[in-house]
Amino acid sequence: MKKSELRNIYIQKRKALSQDEALSLSQKIFDYFMTCFQPVSGQKVHVFIPIEKFNEINTGIFIDAFLGKEIRVFVPKIVEGHLISVEINKDTEFETSRWGISEPVSNEDSETHHFDYVITPLLYCDHKGNRVGYGKGFYDEFFQSISRASKKIGVNYFSPDEQIDDVWENDIPLDYLVTPTEVLSFFKGVE
């Protein structure tokens, strides 16, 4: 199936979830992530901040837990058309961007290129780790700028059913997908 079709289908599926369902599923995804990956103090995790109007996975659960375990947390911010990585802590000030996304006030790029985990937003992911996002390409560009050893982990309410037919040569697949019911590995290691 084409990305545009999958994008439409999964936007609608996500919209159909109630807030309570989305929160419950987000908690299950978080629990699977923590059980499988067991992040520890001092590790570096890049994690997206959800766009509430798109009913994205509630990564606030992740961020609070990571900060509580002294795991270094980095979040994305779009500056001059590029995704930068801003390190945050419990005292970081946030503002709402013109796209309705909560972002740190700071525009200071951490210039970190190695993360232990990059928790990645998506609308859909197939059985090969290919993902469908919102079509802007921010994460594909970001993936090219970070260490290949950084584990790219997608989180989604839904397990893969369809193959993505129009994968582009610049698309970078995920290493793992975490859903409320399973963790799938596409990890091929570092060459």
Sequence and secondary structure as in RCSB ss.txt:
>XXXX:A:sequence
MKKSELRNIYIQKRKALSQDEALSLSQKIFDYFMTCFQPVSGQKVHVFIPIEKFNEINTGIFIDAFLGKEIRVFV
PKIVEGHLISVEINKDTEFETSRWGISEPVSNEDSETHHFDYVITPLLYCDHKGNRVGYGKGFYDEFFQSISRAS
KKIGVNYFSPDEQIDDVWENDIPLDYLVTPTEVLSFFKGVE
>XXXX:A:secstr
  HHHHHHHHHHHHHTS HHHHHHHHHHHHHHHHHHH   TT EEEE    GGGT   THHHHHHHHHTT EEEE
EEEETTEEEEEEE TT  EEE TTS EEES          SEEEE  SEE TTS EE SSS HHHHHHHHS TTS
EEEEE SS   S  S   TT    SEEE SS EEE      
